[in-house]
Amino acid sequence: MVTEDLFIPYTVPGAIGEIRAKMRVLGESYDGKGSTLKVRAPKELIDRFITRFGLKNS
């Protein structure tokens, strides 16, 4: 298990719902471009989400 910050732009539909369903969300913040979620999950799962949704680690 690892802890990472993921930035999810508002233009990416469905990502936050799936993250909430499959990972533990430790915190969140918002700005004009999107949400940053601090998540805890297996590294492989986080890597799959990053690839699938084209996300960036913060």
C-alpha positions as CSV (number, residue, x, y, z in Angstrom):
1,M,0.0,0.0,0.0
2,V,1.2,3.5,-0.8
3,T,-0.1,7.0,-0.3
4,E,-0.2,9.4,-3.3
5,D,-1.8,12.6,-4.3
6,L,-3.8,12.4,-7.6
7,F,-4.9,15.5,-9.5
8,I,-8.2,14.8,-11.3
9,P,-9.3,17.6,-13.7
10,Y,-13.0,18.4,-13.8
11,T,-13.0,17.3,-17.5
12,V,-12.4,13.7,-16.5
13,P,-15.8,12.1,-15.9
14,G,-16.2,9.1,-13.6
15,A,-12.6,9.1,-12.1
16,I,-13.5,10.4,-8.7
17,G,-16.4,7.9,-8.2
18,E,-14.2,5.0,-9.1
19,I,-11.4,6.2,-6.9
20,R,-13.8,6.5,-4.0
21,A,-15.1,3.0,-4.6
22,K,-11.7,1.3,-4.9
23,M,-9.2,3.3,-2.9
24,R,-9.2,4.9,0.6
25,V,-9.4,8.7,0.2
26,L,-7.4,10.3,3.0
27,G,-8.1,13.9,2.0
28,E,-9.1,16.2,-0.8
29,S,-8.7,19.7,-2.0
30,Y,-10.1,21.7,-4.9
31,D,-9.1,24.5,-7.2
32,G,-10.4,26.0,-10.4
33,K,-9.1,23.2,-12.6
34,G,-9.9,20.1,-10.6
35,S,-9.6,18.0,-7.4
36,T,-6.6,16.6,-5.7
37,L,-7.2,13.5,-3.7
38,K,-4.8,12.0,-1.3
39,V,-5.4,8.2,-1.7
40,R,-4.0,5.0,-0.1
41,A,-4.1,1.9,-2.2
42,P,-1.9,-0.8,-3.7
43,K,0.7,0.8,-6.1
44,E,-0.5,-1.3,-9.0
45,L,-4.1,-0.1,-8.6
46,I,-3.0,3.6,-8.5
47,D,-0.8,3.0,-11.6
48,R,-3.8,1.5,-13.5
49,F,-6.0,4.5,-12.6
50,I,-3.3,6.9,-13.7
51,T,-3.0,5.2,-17.0
52,R,-6.7,4.6,-17.6
53,F,-7.7,8.2,-16.9
54,G,-4.6,10.0,-18.0
55,L,-4.0,11.4,-14.5
56,K,-0.9,13.0,-13.0
57,N,0.6,12.5,-9.6
58,S,0.7,15.7,-7.7
